[in-house]
Every structure is written in structure tokens, then in C-alpha cells.
Amino acid sequence: MDILTYTPEHEDFRQRLRIFCETHVIPHVDRWETEGIVPKSVWRQMGGSGFLCPAVDPKYGGIGGDFRYSVIVAEEISRTVQTGLAAALHSDVVVPYIESYGSEAVKEKYLPGCVSGECITAVAMTEPDAGSDLAGMRTTAVEEGDTVTINGAKTFISNGINCDLVVLAARNPDVENKYEALSLYVIEDGTPGFTRGRKLEKMGWHSQDTAELFFSNCRIPVGNRLGEKGMGFLMLMEKLQQERLTCAVGAVCGAERMLEWTMDFCRSHNRNGRPLSKSQTVQFELVEMAADVKIGRTFVDKLVADHIEKKNIVVETSMAKFWTTDLANRTADRALSILGDLAAMESCPLVRAWRDVRVMSIFAGTNEIMKGIAAKFMGL
Ligand SMILES: Cc1cc2nc3c(=O)[nH]c(=O)nc-3n(C[C@H](O)[C@H](O)[C@H](O)COP(=O)(O)OP(=O)(O)OC[C@H]3O[C@@H](n4cnc5c(N)ncnc54)[C@H](O)[C@@H]3O)c2cc1C
């Protein structure tokens, strides 16, 4: 029995999304990789076709779908071998902060645009001197009356150039306890004092517009705070479970795609007069890789089912995040070894995949941080 089952509605969504990707994404990926960004119009096409923010309440334009829709998006997007159209980050990581913690006015103002793709989102936590140690962030948010004044710098922000709305984590300097001093705010593109810095040149994720963001006396209404003042740390912790699961789903999908591609290659390429797939050495390597990937898929599907049932799976998602991103990296390495000289060619799709999966053990909480969380919850 499958751990995750899909309804006809899910399957219809998958088929339509696959056609969307074949028509509007895959033919353009090479250009986006060169340009370092995905045109905003493609986000609007994706939203307009109903593939962004499936979990959002129908009241705000979504379909109120369960997390299986997010899994489908991750699976279909993984076939496109690109990272610029970061639908999972937008739909499953950033927008849930707005829907869960925004006031009614904030939700009515922003969520319909998030669903339609008119409003691309980013989440800004990392700073030049604060990555894993969120409590060490220096960006300040001073609340006075109806206004909040933001000052500081963020870096490595995905969708940083394209974003129309940033969910920003900042420190309230009037609060002494550093864990009670973080709050989350939404900041619109075009707000005076909010500027972009460099679009970062990365070893992978070439089509993703990861960027620096700067805030200099940037004033926003206090109504743009998400939730209560000082609850930022707790809100981040609460939502990180889904972020890590989303990352694990993406990692398993990536590993599955790399394995499929390698098996096809081995079946269709001859060495010494016979297909590579007939070599016992290659067969054993592929079988081991396939077993590894199946273990990852089974683990992640179980966690998706638990997440849909709203179970607390903090330890398991932390384990899944590090294990599956290591799996994706292992799979990429082993696949490239099988290919021989083709593995040195920029034109080989696996080369891009290998570069892209490398960073997965670093973001969404480094794999070392994941092990630290698991150790703590295991009472070690
Ligand atoms: C492509 C890309 C996209 C990103 N997108 C975003 C985004 O959209 N928004 C955002 O806010 N950030 C984003 N980030 C930033 C990312 O979340 C951080 O890089 C990550 O949190 C790690 O922080 P750091 O790089 O400062 O490393 P550090 O925290 O400085 O860690 C350096 C090393 O020390 C280890 N380490 C640190 N603390 C501990 C500890 N307590 N125990 C054990 N080991 C530890 C780490 O595991 C790592 O190996 C992105 C990064 C990349 C590369």
C-alpha cells in the first residue's frame, strides 16, 4: 500500500502542471540560467494557471489544498532542473507566514497577489554576520506609535531581485532577551529606504536571483508586523518544520530525477559494443543508488503523511533534511562517476543538478544544525 495516495483532483493538477512546465518552463531554462533570473511574467503565468500557493484559503484565491499539492509541485518542478522559479519557497515557506500570522487586513491585501503570481515573496533572515545563529541578527525594527523603522542588511535572500514582498526578521532593540526580541514584518518593494544590493554569483542555482537587501530608515506601518511583537523566534521555529520538509521533498525528487536520467543514459550508451547498463559494475552501482533513493522516498512520504495529520515531527524533519540532502549529493556524485568524460561537460544536465544540490545541505538550516536539533530532542 502506498503511504501517500492521490485523488483524481491531485492527478489532474499534476497533469496540468506537467504540461505547464513542458510549455512555459523547460524550453526557457538555459536562457534563465545565463541571465541569472526568471522573468516575473513566468511567475504570473504559473500563478494564473493555479500552481502557486495551493494551500491558501479559497477566501484569498487559493484552493485550500493539502500538502500533497506541494509535493506534486516539488516533483514536477524537479523535472525542470532549475531553481529560479522557486515555487516551493514562495508557496510553502514564505506565504504560510503571511497566512498564519498576518492580520486580516494584511491577508486580504497580499494573499490574492501571492496566489496569482503578481506578488513574488522572499524571506529575509540571514545577515552577513548571522546565518545559523538567528538570535545574533543585527537588523533592527524600532516601533514608535503606528510606525516601524527598519535598519540593517540581509544577504543570500532567494528571490531577492524579483520579490515584491519581503517577510523580514528583525530585532526590537528595546527588548533585552534576544529570543524575545525578534519580530517578523512584511515590507513591500518600493518602500523608501528598501534597496537591493548585488545579485550574488553562486556556484549553482544560476537562474535563482539570490541577492543582498538593505534597509535604511525604512518606515512601514506597524500593521505590517506579523503576529505579536517579540514572537518572531517562535513563529520561525513553528514554520521551519514545513520548510525543512519542503527541502527534504525537493532533495528526494532531485535524487530520483538524477537516477532516472543516469539509468536512461546507461541503457542508451554503449561501451565495448554493449550498453553501459549491461556492465555488472554499473548495474550494482545503480541498484545501490536506487535502494538509497527508495529509502529516502519512503521516509519522506511518511513524514508528509504525518505533517498533513499535523503531527509534531520536528526531530524527524530535522533528520530528513540532513539525510535527504546528503542523499541528493551522494546520488549526484555517483551518477557523475558513471558518466565518464560527459561529466566534465557543461552541456550535461547532471552537471547542473550536481551544482544545484550542493547548497541544499547549507540552507534551510545547515545539516550540522539539524543534527544538533535532533540531539537536543533526543535528550542527548
Ligand atoms: C543559495 C542560497 C539561498 C539562500 N536563501 C536564503 C533565503 O531565502 N533567506 C535567508 O534568510 N537565508 C537564505 N540563505 C542563507 C542560509 O540560510 C544560510 O547560509 C544558512 O543558514 C547558514 O548560515 P551561514 O552561511 O551564515 O553559515 P554559518 O551559520 O556561519 O555556519 C558555518 C558552518 O558552521 C556550522 N555551524 C554553525 N553553527 C553551528 C552550531 N551551533 N553547531 C554546529 N555547527 C554549526 C554550520 O553548520 C556551517 O558548517 C541562502 C543561502 C544560500 C547559499
The ligand as an SDF file (V2000), in Angstrom:
LIG
                    3D

 53 58  0  0  0  0  0  0  0  0999 V2000
   21.5750   29.6300   -2.4350 C   0  0  0  0  0  0  0  0  0  0  0  0
   21.2070   30.1110   -1.0710 C   0  0  0  0  0  0  0  0  0  0  0  0
   19.9220   30.5830   -0.8390 C   0  0  0  0  0  0  0  0  0  0  0  0
   19.5700   31.0790    0.4250 C   0  0  0  0  0  0  0  0  0  0  0  0
   18.3190   31.6080    0.6130 N   0  0  0  0  0  0  0  0  0  0  0  0
   18.0470   32.2360    1.7920 C   0  0  0  0  0  0  0  0  0  0  0  0
   16.8080   32.9390    1.9680 C   0  0  0  0  0  0  0  0  0  0  0  0
   15.9520   32.9690    1.0700 O   0  0  0  0  0  0  0  0  0  0  0  0
   16.5950   33.5830    3.1350 N   0  0  0  0  0  0  0  0  0  0  0  0
   17.5020   33.5650    4.1560 C   0  0  0  0  0  0  0  0  0  0  0  0
   17.2390   34.1770    5.1800 O   0  0  0  0  0  0  0  0  0  0  0  0
   18.6780   32.9130    4.0210 N   0  0  0  0  0  0  0  0  0  0  0  0
   18.9780   32.2440    2.8730 C   0  0  0  0  0  0  0  0  0  0  0  0
   20.1700   31.5950    2.7070 N   0  0  0  0  0  0  0  0  0  0  0  0
   21.1330   31.6020    3.7870 C   0  0  0  0  0  0  0  0  0  0  0  0
   21.2250   30.2760    4.5170 C   0  0  0  0  0  0  0  0  0  0  0  0
   20.0440   30.0560    5.2380 O   0  0  0  0  0  0  0  0  0  0  0  0
   22.4750   30.3230    5.4040 C   0  0  0  0  0  0  0  0  0  0  0  0
   23.5850   30.2230    4.5330 O   0  0  0  0  0  0  0  0  0  0  0  0
   22.4830   29.2190    6.4270 C   0  0  0  0  0  0  0  0  0  0  0  0
   21.5390   29.4520    7.4250 O   0  0  0  0  0  0  0  0  0  0  0  0
   23.8590   29.0570    7.0970 C   0  0  0  0  0  0  0  0  0  0  0  0
   24.3180   30.2680    7.5760 O   0  0  0  0  0  0  0  0  0  0  0  0
   25.8050   30.7540    7.2380 P   0  0  0  0  0  0  0  0  0  0  0  0
   26.0350   30.5820    5.7860 O   0  0  0  0  0  0  0  0  0  0  0  0
   25.9990   32.0930    7.8260 O   0  0  0  0  0  0  0  0  0  0  0  0
   26.7500   29.7140    7.9700 O   0  0  0  0  0  0  0  0  0  0  0  0
   27.1710   29.6930    9.4970 P   0  0  0  0  0  0  0  0  0  0  0  0
   25.9940   29.7600   10.3720 O   0  0  0  0  0  0  0  0  0  0  0  0
   28.2400   30.7120    9.6900 O   0  0  0  0  0  0  0  0  0  0  0  0
   27.8120   28.2490    9.6160 O   0  0  0  0  0  0  0  0  0  0  0  0
   29.1290   27.9290    9.1260 C   0  0  0  0  0  0  0  0  0  0  0  0
   29.4360   26.4760    9.4980 C   0  0  0  0  0  0  0  0  0  0  0  0
   29.3710   26.3320   10.9300 O   0  0  0  0  0  0  0  0  0  0  0  0
   28.4390   25.3290   11.2810 C   0  0  0  0  0  0  0  0  0  0  0  0
   27.7060   25.7260   12.4930 N   0  0  0  0  0  0  0  0  0  0  0  0
   27.1900   26.9570   12.7820 C   0  0  0  0  0  0  0  0  0  0  0  0
   26.5840   26.9310   13.9850 N   0  0  0  0  0  0  0  0  0  0  0  0
   26.7130   25.6750   14.4630 C   0  0  0  0  0  0  0  0  0  0  0  0
   26.2770   25.0240   15.6590 C   0  0  0  0  0  0  0  0  0  0  0  0
   25.5770   25.6670   16.5900 N   0  0  0  0  0  0  0  0  0  0  0  0
   26.5510   23.7020   15.7930 N   0  0  0  0  0  0  0  0  0  0  0  0
   27.2520   23.0260   14.8600 C   0  0  0  0  0  0  0  0  0  0  0  0
   27.7020   23.6140   13.6980 N   0  0  0  0  0  0  0  0  0  0  0  0
   27.4270   24.9050   13.4960 C   0  0  0  0  0  0  0  0  0  0  0  0
   27.4610   25.2670   10.0940 C   0  0  0  0  0  0  0  0  0  0  0  0
   26.8190   24.0070   10.0260 O   0  0  0  0  0  0  0  0  0  0  0  0
   28.4050   25.5040    8.9260 C   0  0  0  0  0  0  0  0  0  0  0  0
   29.0500   24.3080    8.5860 O   0  0  0  0  0  0  0  0  0  0  0  0
   20.5200   31.0580    1.4740 C   0  0  0  0  0  0  0  0  0  0  0  0
   21.8060   30.5390    1.2460 C   0  0  0  0  0  0  0  0  0  0  0  0
   22.1500   30.0770    0.0040 C   0  0  0  0  0  0  0  0  0  0  0  0
   23.5560   29.5760   -0.1950 C   0  0  0  0  0  0  0  0  0  0  0  0
  1  2  1  0
  2  3  1  0
  2 52  2  0
  3  4  2  0
  4  5  1  0
  4 50  1  0
  5  6  2  0
  6  7  1  0
  6 13  1  0
  7  8  2  0
  7  9  1  0
  9 10  1  0
 10 11  2  0
 10 12  1  0
 12 13  2  0
 13 14  1  0
 14 15  1  0
 14 50  1  0
 15 16  1  0
 16 17  1  0
 16 18  1  0
 18 19  1  0
 18 20  1  0
 20 21  1  0
 20 22  1  0
 22 23  1  0
 23 24  1  0
 24 25  2  0
 24 26  1  0
 24 27  1  0
 27 28  1  0
 28 29  2  0
 28 30  1  0
 28 31  1  0
 31 32  1  0
 32 33  1  0
 33 34  1  0
 33 48  1  0
 34 35  1  0
 35 36  1  0
 35 46  1  0
 36 37  1  0
 36 45  1  0
 37 38  2  0
 38 39  1  0
 39 40  1  0
 39 45  2  0
 40 41  1  0
 40 42  2  0
 42 43  1  0
 43 44  2  0
 44 45  1  0
 46 47  1  0
 46 48  1  0
 48 49  1  0
 50 51  2  0
 51 52  1  0
 52 53  1  0
M  END
$$$$
